Amino acid sequence: MKRTLLIFGVIAVIAFALSANAQFARGLGTLSGNVLDEHGKPVANASVTIQTSDGLSPHAAHTDENGHFEFTRFDAGQYDVRAYSHNLFSDWSKRVVVRPKKTTEITLRLSPPAK
């Protein structure tokens, strides 16, 4: 009887661990995109910031030589995203949705400050 309970206990723990890992993996997505200047040309080494829509958990990345950036393995949800380079900023892209096991693509356009 003790042996049977032990086996069921081990099976239950393994099933719970596999279920938790599967749920976690299902909740991850990718956000990628490009940063362009005011003339529509890619901006290399631009800073890109992503944060939750309530302003928490900021993360940053830089664009490659083609103006491309990517944030991988992010929890599914809504994020605000903005780019910056040489005193030029993009508008905040608000409530960008990252979906589980999907890649969300966006384009951020830098513009000079309003005068």
ChimeraX attribute file (.defattr): number of C-alpha atoms within 10 A of each C-alpha:
attribute: neighborCount
match mode: 1-to-1
recipient: residues
	/A:1	6
	/A:2	7
	/A:3	8
	/A:4	9
	/A:5	10
	/A:6	11
	/A:7	12
	/A:8	12
	/A:9	12
	/A:10	12
	/A:11	12
	/A:12	12
	/A:13	12
	/A:14	12
	/A:15	12
	/A:16	12
	/A:17	12
	/A:18	12
	/A:19	12
	/A:20	12
	/A:21	12
	/A:22	11
	/A:23	11
	/A:24	12
	/A:25	14
	/A:26	15
	/A:27	18
	/A:28	19
	/A:29	21
	/A:30	20
	/A:31	22
	/A:32	15
	/A:33	18
	/A:34	23
	/A:35	31
	/A:36	22
	/A:37	19
	/A:38	14
	/A:39	9
	/A:40	10
	/A:41	14
	/A:42	21
	/A:43	24
	/A:44	19
	/A:45	18
	/A:46	25
	/A:47	18
	/A:48	24
	/A:49	18
	/A:50	22
	/A:51	18
	/A:52	17
	/A:53	15
	/A:54	10
	/A:55	10
	/A:56	10
	/A:57	10
	/A:58	12
	/A:59	12
	/A:60	15
	/A:61	15
	/A:62	20
	/A:63	20
	/A:64	16
	/A:65	12
	/A:66	14
	/A:67	20
	/A:68	19
	/A:69	25
	/A:70	19
	/A:71	18
	/A:72	12
	/A:73	16
	/A:74	16
	/A:75	18
	/A:76	17
	/A:77	16
	/A:78	16
	/A:79	25
	/A:80	18
	/A:81	24
	/A:82	21
	/A:83	27
	/A:84	21
	/A:85	18
	/A:86	9
	/A:87	9
	/A:88	15
	/A:89	20
	/A:90	22
	/A:91	13
	/A:92	16
	/A:93	15
	/A:94	14
	/A:95	15
	/A:96	19
	/A:97	17
	/A:98	23
	/A:99	19
	/A:100	19
	/A:101	16
	/A:102	14
	/A:103	19
	/A:104	17
	/A:105	15
	/A:106	15
	/A:107	17
	/A:108	22
	/A:109	23
	/A:110	26
	/A:111	17
	/A:112	12
	/A:113	9
	/A:114	4
	/A:115	3
